[in-house]
Amino acid sequence: MADLIVKAAVKEALDDKNVASDFYEALDEEVDELLADAARRAEANDRKTVQPRDL
């Protein structure tokens, strides 16, 4: 699986919070599932283009 998230951006978005090292992998898996679901919705609607409404 490719890294879908940018660790530095996540850390910056969470400001002054500490981030556990395994959080990034879990977040990456969630993003991967979200993208797969969006792709399935687009395909179910006979589109090759994934759109915001697919989220």
Secondary structure, DSSP 4 states (H G I P E B T S, - for coil): ----S-HHHHHHHTTT----HHHHHHHHHHHHHHHHHHHHHHHHTT-SS--GGG-
